Amino acid sequence: MERENIDQVVRKYLARALDLDPATIDASRSMKDLGANSLDIVEVVSSSMRELRVKIPREELSEIRNIEGLVDALHAKAP
């Protein structure tokens, strides 16, 4: 799967959770920096994994520091 497609999926769920325009999301920032709480983050990550049919182990998720890192991790696990 193309990295760009994965980025769009993550932005879609993040924009829904935080009521943001997907085009304005800076992928170098963390979700918390954008105003997400822990429930928002769980929802964005789980929805993205479900749509992309990708599973990321918890240990790896805990190492992700920003949105770009999440996209990279999803891309690495994508079929």
N, CA and C atoms as an extended XYZ file, in Angstrom:
237
Properties=species:S:1:pos:R:3:atomname:S:1:resname:S:1:resid:I:1 pbc="F F F"
N         0.835       -1.176        0.000 N   MET     1
C         0.000        0.000        0.000 CA  MET     1
C         0.888        1.250        0.000 C   MET     1
N         0.445        2.239       -0.709 N   GLU     2
C         1.198        3.493       -0.822 CA  GLU     2
C         1.192        4.249        0.504 C   GLU     2
N         2.332        4.833        0.833 N   ARG     3
C         2.450        5.602        2.070 CA  ARG     3
C         1.475        6.778        2.076 C   ARG     3
N         1.277        7.381        0.921 N   GLU     4
C         0.364        8.524        0.811 CA  GLU     4
C        -1.063        8.131        1.195 C   GLU     4
N        -1.492        6.936        0.782 N   ASN     5
C        -2.834        6.461        1.130 CA  ASN     5
C        -2.968        6.256        2.637 C   ASN     5
N        -1.922        5.717        3.247 N   ILE     6
C        -1.927        5.499        4.692 CA  ILE     6
C        -1.999        6.842        5.412 C   ILE     6
N        -1.243        7.806        4.936 N   ASP     7
C        -1.261        9.148        5.517 CA  ASP     7
C        -2.672        9.740        5.458 C   ASP     7
N        -3.362        9.557        4.351 N   GLN     8
C        -4.722       10.080        4.201 CA  GLN     8
C        -5.687        9.430        5.186 C   GLN     8
N        -5.530        8.124        5.413 N   VAL     9
C        -6.392        7.416        6.361 CA  VAL     9
C        -6.176        7.957        7.775 C   VAL     9
N        -4.924        8.084        8.180 N   VAL    10
C        -4.620        8.595        9.522 CA  VAL    10
C        -5.155       10.018        9.675 C   VAL    10
N        -4.938       10.859        8.677 N   ARG    11
C        -5.431       12.239        8.732 CA  ARG    11
C        -6.957       12.283        8.827 C   ARG    11
N        -7.621       11.389        8.105 N   LYS    12
C        -9.086       11.346        8.129 CA  LYS    12
C        -9.593       11.096        9.548 C   LYS    12
N        -9.046       10.078       10.204 N   TYR    13
C        -9.516        9.752       11.553 CA  TYR    13
C        -9.093       10.801       12.577 C   TYR    13
N        -7.922       11.356       12.414 N   LEU    14
C        -7.474       12.406       13.328 CA  LEU    14
C        -8.336       13.662       13.161 C   LEU    14
N        -8.645       14.002       11.927 N   ALA    15
C        -9.489       15.169       11.661 CA  ALA    15
C       -10.879       14.982       12.258 C   ALA    15
N       -11.426       13.778       12.152 N   ARG    16
C       -12.742       13.502       12.745 CA  ARG    16
C       -12.696       13.625       14.262 C   ARG    16
N       -11.677       13.054       14.859 N   ALA    17
C       -11.581       13.043       16.326 CA  ALA    17
C       -11.397       14.442       16.899 C   ALA    17
N       -10.660       15.284       16.181 N   LEU    18
C       -10.309       16.602       16.719 CA  LEU    18
C       -10.998       17.759       16.006 C   LEU    18
N       -11.882       17.446       15.061 N   ASP    19
C       -12.593       18.468       14.299 CA  ASP    19
C       -11.610       19.429       13.622 C   ASP    19
N       -10.688       18.835       12.859 N   LEU    20
C        -9.676       19.600       12.128 CA  LEU    20
C        -9.823       19.369       10.632 C   LEU    20
N        -9.247       20.261        9.850 N   ASP    21
C        -9.139       20.062        8.407 CA  ASP    21
C        -7.927       19.157        8.178 C   ASP    21
N        -8.108       18.004        7.507 N   PRO    22
C        -6.984       17.088        7.298 CA  PRO    22
C        -5.771       17.749        6.641 C   PRO    22
N        -6.008       18.731        5.790 N   ALA    23
C        -4.907       19.391        5.082 CA  ALA    23
C        -4.047       20.252        6.007 C   ALA    23
N        -4.578       20.627        7.155 N   THR    24
C        -3.830       21.503        8.065 CA  THR    24
C        -3.034       20.732        9.115 C   THR    24
N        -3.136       19.409        9.117 N   ILE    25
C        -2.457       18.597       10.128 CA  ILE    25
C        -0.974       18.488        9.795 C   ILE    25
N        -0.139       18.898       10.728 N   ASP    26
C         1.319       18.822       10.592 CA  ASP    26
C         1.775       17.461       11.117 C   ASP    26
N         2.211       16.592       10.208 N   ALA    27
C         2.575       15.217       10.568 CA  ALA    27
C         3.808       15.125       11.449 C   ALA    27
N         4.551       16.206       11.575 N   SER    28
C         5.734       16.168       12.440 CA  SER    28
C         5.366       16.386       13.911 C   SER    28
N         4.120       16.733       14.166 N   ARG    29
C         3.659       16.967       15.542 CA  ARG    29
C         3.009       15.710       16.109 C   ARG    29
N         2.954       15.642       17.412 N   SER    30
C         2.272       14.511       18.050 CA  SER    30
C         0.770       14.792       18.081 C   SER    30
N        -0.008       13.739       18.254 N   MET    31
C        -1.453       13.922       18.352 CA  MET    31
C        -1.800       14.742       19.591 C   MET    31
N        -1.054       14.554       20.668 N   LYS    32
C        -1.291       15.349       21.887 CA  LYS    32
C        -1.044       16.830       21.621 C   LYS    32
N        -0.021       17.141       20.825 N   ASP    33
C         0.255       18.540       20.474 CA  ASP    33
C        -0.930       19.172       19.740 C   ASP    33
N        -1.676       18.353       19.026 N   LEU    34
C        -2.829       18.851       18.275 CA  LEU    34
C        -4.096       18.887       19.120 C   LEU    34
N        -3.998       18.439       20.375 N   GLY    35
C        -5.144       18.499       21.275 CA  GLY    35
C        -5.817       17.173       21.561 C   GLY    35
N        -5.237       16.078       21.097 N   ALA    36
C        -5.840       14.761       21.319 CA  ALA    36
C        -5.592       14.290       22.748 C   ALA    36
N        -6.613       13.663       23.328 N   ASN    37
C        -6.417       13.014       24.620 CA  ASN    37
C        -6.169       11.528       24.364 C   ASN    37
N        -5.969       10.766       25.404 N   SER    38
C        -5.613        9.352       25.218 CA  SER    38
C        -6.710        8.566       24.503 C   SER    38
N        -7.971        8.891       24.753 N   LEU    39
C        -9.062        8.192       24.063 CA  LEU    39
C        -9.082        8.529       22.576 C   LEU    39
N        -8.823        9.787       22.243 N   ASP    40
C        -8.743       10.189       20.833 CA  ASP    40
C        -7.635        9.415       20.126 C   ASP    40
N        -6.493        9.301       20.781 N   ILE    41
C        -5.346        8.615       20.183 CA  ILE    41
C        -5.661        7.149       19.942 C   ILE    41
N        -6.271        6.499       20.931 N   VAL    42
C        -6.652        5.089       20.773 CA  VAL    42
C        -7.623        4.940       19.607 C   VAL    42
N        -8.579        5.841       19.498 N   GLU    43
C        -9.566        5.774       18.420 CA  GLU    43
C        -8.912        5.961       17.046 C   GLU    43
N        -8.027        6.929       16.924 N   VAL    44
C        -7.346        7.183       15.649 CA  VAL    44
C        -6.500        5.976       15.247 C   VAL    44
N        -5.722        5.462       16.181 N   VAL    45
C        -4.836        4.332       15.886 CA  VAL    45
C        -5.641        3.081       15.561 C   VAL    45
N        -6.637        2.757       16.385 N   SER    46
C        -7.397        1.523       16.150 CA  SER    46
C        -8.227        1.611       14.871 C   SER    46
N        -8.818        2.761       14.595 N   SER    47
C        -9.594        2.922       13.357 CA  SER    47
C        -8.698        2.818       12.130 C   SER    47
N        -7.522        3.421       12.208 N   SER    48
C        -6.577        3.351       11.083 CA  SER    48
C        -6.120        1.915       10.854 C   SER    48
N        -5.771        1.212       11.926 N   MET    49
C        -5.329       -0.182       11.784 CA  MET    49
C        -6.448       -1.047       11.217 C   MET    49
N        -7.678       -0.823       11.697 N   ARG    50
C        -8.813       -1.613       11.215 CA  ARG    50
C        -9.049       -1.377        9.718 C   ARG    50
N        -9.076       -0.113        9.303 N   GLU    51
C        -9.323        0.182        7.887 CA  GLU    51
C        -8.214       -0.360        6.998 C   GLU    51
N        -6.979       -0.254        7.462 N   LEU    52
C        -5.832       -0.690        6.661 CA  LEU    52
C        -5.535       -2.182        6.808 C   LEU    52
N        -6.238       -2.826        7.735 N   ARG    53
C        -6.023       -4.255        8.029 CA  ARG    53
C        -4.565       -4.520        8.406 C   ARG    53
N        -4.103       -3.701        9.349 N   VAL    54
C        -2.721       -3.771        9.823 CA  VAL    54
C        -2.747       -3.864       11.340 C   VAL    54
N        -1.835       -4.622       11.891 N   LYS    55
C        -1.701       -4.749       13.346 CA  LYS    55
C        -0.298       -4.315       13.743 C   LYS    55
N        -0.222       -3.403       14.697 N   ILE    56
C         1.064       -2.954       15.226 CA  ILE    56
C         1.118       -3.369       16.691 C   ILE    56
N         2.150       -4.109       17.089 N   PRO    57
C         2.268       -4.518       18.494 CA  PRO    57
C         2.353       -3.307       19.430 C   PRO    57
N         1.836       -3.476       20.641 N   ARG    58
C         1.828       -2.384       21.625 CA  ARG    58
C         3.214       -1.820       21.891 C   ARG    58
N         4.221       -2.706       21.911 N   GLU    59
C         5.585       -2.233       22.173 CA  GLU    59
C         6.010       -1.211       21.123 C   GLU    59
N         5.652       -1.492       19.870 N   GLU    60
C         6.011       -0.566       18.787 CA  GLU    60
C         5.195        0.720       18.866 C   GLU    60
N         3.922        0.592       19.226 N   LEU    61
C         3.079        1.780       19.342 CA  LEU    61
C         3.614        2.740       20.397 C   LEU    61
N         4.142        2.194       21.467 N   SER    62
C         4.634        3.050       22.553 CA  SER    62
C         5.870        3.853       22.146 C   SER    62
N         6.530        3.446       21.076 N   GLU    63
C         7.732        4.141       20.606 CA  GLU    63
C         7.432        5.246       19.592 C   GLU    63
N         6.204        5.314       19.114 N   ILE    64
C         5.819        6.299       18.101 CA  ILE    64
C         5.677        7.668       18.756 C   ILE    64
N         6.328        8.660       18.186 N   ARG    65
C         6.367        9.995       18.792 CA  ARG    65
C         5.519       11.044       18.068 C   ARG    65
N         5.193       10.796       16.798 N   ASN    66
C         4.408       11.790       16.066 CA  ASN    66
C         3.557       11.095       15.000 C   ASN    66
N         2.786       11.877       14.287 N   ILE    67
C         1.879       11.338       13.277 CA  ILE    67
C         2.666       10.669       12.157 C   ILE    67
N         3.748       11.277       11.766 N   GLU    68
C         4.605       10.707       10.727 CA  GLU    68
C         5.122        9.328       11.154 C   GLU    68
N         5.464        9.182       12.418 N   GLY    69
C         5.919        7.898       12.949 CA  GLY    69
C         4.835        6.843       12.879 C   GLY    69
N         3.590        7.247       13.141 N   LEU    70
C         2.467        6.309       13.032 CA  LEU    70
C         2.288        5.871       11.585 C   LEU    70
N         2.344        6.817       10.669 N   VAL    71
C         2.211        6.492        9.242 CA  VAL    71
C         3.333        5.543        8.814 C   VAL    71
N         4.546        5.815        9.241 N   ASP    72
C         5.680        4.942        8.908 CA  ASP    72
C         5.474        3.532        9.458 C   ASP    72
N         5.009        3.431       10.701 N   ALA    73
C         4.784        2.119       11.314 CA  ALA    73
C         3.689        1.351       10.586 C   ALA    73
N         2.614        2.027       10.233 N   LEU    74
C         1.534        1.379        9.481 CA  LEU    74
C         2.026        0.946        8.102 C   LEU    74
N         2.812        1.787        7.467 N   HIS    75
C         3.345        1.467        6.142 CA  HIS    75
C         4.257        0.245        6.202 C   HIS    75
N         5.066        0.154        7.243 N   ALA    76
C         5.989       -0.975        7.386 CA  ALA    76
C         5.251       -2.296        7.571 C   ALA    76
N         4.052       -2.250        8.153 N   LYS    77
C         3.277       -3.473        8.412 CA  LYS    77
C         2.231       -3.756        7.335 C   LYS    77
N         2.022       -2.819        6.428 N   ALA    78
C         0.973       -2.969        5.411 CA  ALA    78
C         1.310       -4.087        4.432 C   ALA    78
N         0.268       -4.775        3.977 N   PRO    79
C         0.502       -5.865        3.000 CA  PRO    79
C         0.951       -5.342        1.646 C   PRO    79
